[in-house]
């Protein structure tokens, strides 16, 4: 017979409130996760100071200090350091902590939380904490972000996508009534690029994601959480994979247009490219063995020379992989943005 086991343990019956401040002063930004819970984050990567001092004030009534300890847990899966701050000053129902962060020692997202910990073993009661060191209560989490998120580094235009049922596509705003029927031929695909419909905002071809894609993939892509975690990591990996594939397809389409231009003049050929094709190629100069100074002319000559063109295309995928961490390539110039 299975017994119902309730977890986590019942928490301390008083509210544990955590308030924070820092020097230099940084605005505390708030947002919501997928469960509509509030997330509070300090983005310290945006300031030049090498150290930031945080003051933590914890309020919790009716705490027996002989049996319980209030600590501040400082945790980061991406950083070498982990800390439990135990040295505090107490006045009434409030505990005061201070900690100086060296920016060079931390990376990614750091989680701050006040924890009420048992000092001594208690009489064992099923469903409650009783061992020394077990957590008896906790505050809401506050986050300190030491590394700028990849999505906020991107500058320039955004590739947007729309969810569409490829098996039974319906009319989308800005797309002709019969303009999506071709998606039926791709009903088992994850995405499709519509080169015949340019998004007015981004000025790039429309990208559609299949509502009927693998259920696990769709669940990951629907996740809009900004908190670090396994699901968020898997989502980011999937998005990076899609972004890489779409980048390759856009670049190859633009290269093909330049190669097949009816003009023998480099200037004329570039002038007659679609605006999005020019933008894609101009942001892709690091993906080809072509000098930035004479990029337009050299790229035009290369795509018109059969041997040079084969070499260009052959080396392109490797160049793309090598450039993923660069700040001025196509991958960093764009981000995929959700659009209904």
N, C-alpha and C positions, 0 to 999 in steps of 0.2 A: 504494500500500500504506500503510495507516494504522499509525503507530507508537504504542505505548502511552506516554502522557505522564503521569508520576506527579507529583501535586501534592497537598499542599504539599511544599516542599523537605524533605529529611530534616533533622530538628532536631538540635540539640546533644545529644550522647549522655548528658549529665548532667542530672539533675532540677533544674529551676528552681523553687524554693519561695518563695512570697510570703506574708509574715505582716504583719498590720496591727493598729494600735491607734490610738485617737484621744482627744483631750481637747477638751471634756468626754467622759467615758466613755459610750459607747453600745454596747448589746449587739449582737453580730454574729448575725443571724438566718440560719438555714439552711433550705432547702427543696429540692425536686427538680423538674426540668423534665420534659417529656414523654418524654425519653430516660433518665430516672432518674439524670441527672447532678446533682451537688450544686450548689446556687446559694447563695452567701454574700452577704448584703446588710446594709448599715447604713441604717436609716431615720432620717435626720437631720431630716426634717420635723417629727418629734414633739418636738424640743427647742426651747427658746426662744433659745438662744445664737445670736448673729449670725455668729460665726466658729467653725470647727471645725478643729483642727490634727490632721493624720494623720501617723503615723510608719509608714514602710514598711521592712521588713527582708527582703532578698532573699538567699537562700542558693543558691549554685551553685559546685560544685567544678571545679577544673582549668580555670579561665578564664585565657587569655593576654590580659592587659589591654592589651598593645601592639597586638593585632589586633581586640579586641572591646570594645564598650561596653555596660554595663548601664544601661538607662533604665526609668523608670516612665511608661507611656503613660496619660494622663488624657483620656478621650474621652466626648463627649456629643452625640448628634444633635440634642438639643433646646436646648442652650445655645450661647451665642456663643463661649465659650472652649474651646480645645483646648490641651493641654500635653504636652510630653515632658520629664520631670524628668531632668536629666543630672548635676546636682550631688549627689554622694554621698560618704560616708565609708566606706572599706573597711577591714575588720579580718579577716584570714584569708580565709575563703570567703564572708564576708557583706558586703553592701552596705546602707548605711543612708541613707534618704531622708526628708525632712520637707516637708510642704506645708500651707499654711493656706488653707482654703476660706472665701470670703465667701459666705454663703448667698444673698444678694441677686443674686449673679452667676451662679447655677446653677439649673437647673430639670430636672425629669424624672429619668431614671436616668443616672448617670455610671458608666462602666466603667473599672476600674483593672486594669492588667496589666503585669507585668515583662517586658521584651523584651531579648534579647541581639542586638546590632546589629554588623554588620561595620564596622570602622573604615577598612579599606583594601581596595582591589581585590585579588582572589585569582586564581590561575590558573583559567580557566573549566573546570569539570567538569560535564557534562550531568547535570541533576537536582539540583544543589546550588547554593546561593547563592554568588555570587562577586563581586558589585559592592558597592562602598562604600555603606552605608546600608540594605542588605537585612537582613531579619530572619533570624536563625540559630537562635533558640530563644525560647520563651515560657512563662510561668507560667499557672496557672489564673486566671480572672478573678474579681475582687471588685467588688461593685456598691455605689454610694452613691446612695440615693434621696432627692432634695431636694424632691420634690412628692408629696403624698399621692395614692395611686391612687384613681380614682373609686369602685371597688367597695368600698373601706374607708370612704368618706365616708358611705355610706348608713346610715341608722338606721331602726329600726322593722322591720316584717315583711318577709319575703323571698318574692318570687314564685318558686316552684320549678317546674321542668319535668321531665317524664319522657319518655324515648324510647319510642315505640310504632310498630309497623308498621301504618300506617293501612289498608293493603290487607288485612291479616289480623291484626287486633288480638287480643291475648291478655289474660286477666284480670290486672288490676293490684291490688295490695294496697289495700284500702279502697274499691274500686269494685265494684259489683254485677257478677255474671257476664256479663250481657248489656249492661252499661252502656257498652261501647265500640264496639258494632256500628255506631253512627252515623258513626264515623270512616271507614268504607268510602266514604262519600259525599264524603270530602275526601282521597282517596288521593293526589291530586297537589299538595296544599297543604303548606306548610312547617310550619305549626303550627295548633293548634285549642284553643279555650278551652272547658272543660267547666263551665258555670255550675251544673249539677245536682249536681256533686260538689265539696265544699269540702275542701281539704286540712286535716287536723286540726292540723298544726304551724303553718302560715302563716296559716290561717283566710282563705284566698283561693281562688277557683276554681282547679281544676287546669288546668295548661297542658301540652299534649302536643306533642312535636316528632316529625315523621315520619322514621322510620328510612330511608325510601325517598326522601328528598328528594334534590335534585341532589347528586351525589357531591362536587363542589368545596365546596358549602355545608357539607355534613356534616363534611368534613375540617377546615374552618376551625373549626366549632363544637366539634369534638372536641379541638381544641388547647387545653391547659390551662396553657401556658407563661405565666410572669409576666415573662419578659424582653422588653424592647422589640425590635421587629423588624417587618418588612413583614407577615408572616403574622399576628402578634399584632395589628397595627393593623387589618388587614382583618377579623379576627375581632371586634374591638371595635366596628368600624363596623357589622357585621352584627348584633351583639347590641344595639347602640343603636337600630338600625332596628326590630328586633323589639320591644324594650322600649317604643319610642314608639308603635308600632301597638297593642300590647297595652294600654298606658296609655289610649289613645283609646277602645278598645273597652270597657274596664272603666268608664271615666268615663261614656260614653254609656249603658251598661247601667244604671248606678246612677241617672243623671239620668232615664232613662225610668221607672224604678221610682218615683222621687219624683214625677214628673209625673202618673203614672197612679194615684197613691194614692187610696184611697176616702175618705180623711179630708180635711176642709177645714181642719183645724187643722195648723199647721206642726209643733207639738210632737208630735202624734199621728202625723203622716206620717213624721217622722224616726224616731220610736220603732219604727215597723213596718218599717223598712228592714232588710235583712240586715246583720249586723255588718260584713261586708266592704264593703258598699255605703256604710255610714256612714263607714268609714275612708277609702275612696277619695275621697268627696266632701269630707271634712274636710281632706284633704291637698291638695285641688285648688283652694283658695280663690283662689290667684293666677291661675288659668286663666280666671276669670270677672270681669266688672266688678261685683263685689259687695264691700261692705266686710267686713273680717274680724270687726269687732265684732258686727254684726248678720247674720252670714253665713247662718245656718240659715234665719232668717225671710225675708231678702231673696232667697235662692236659691229658696226655696219659692214666693214670690210671682212671681218671674221665670219659672219653668217653667210656672206656671199661666196666665200672660199670653201669648197667642199671639204678639204682636209682640215682646215682650221675649224670649221663648223663641227665636224665629228669630234675633234679634241675638246671643243668647248662644251658640248653636250655630255661627253663621256665624263669629264671632270666635275660637272655641275653638282651632282648629288653629294659628293665628298666635300666640295666647297661649302655647300649648304650646312652640312653637319658641323664643319669647323667654325662656321660663323654664328652659331646659335647663341653664343655668349657675347657677341659683339653688340655695341650700342647703336650702330647706325646701319644695320642691314634691314632687309625687307621684313624679316621675322620680328625685329624689335620696332620697326616702323608701323606695324599694324597690330591690332588685337582683334580677336573675334568677339563681337558684342551681341548679346541677346537682343532679339527683336521679335515681337509677337506676330 
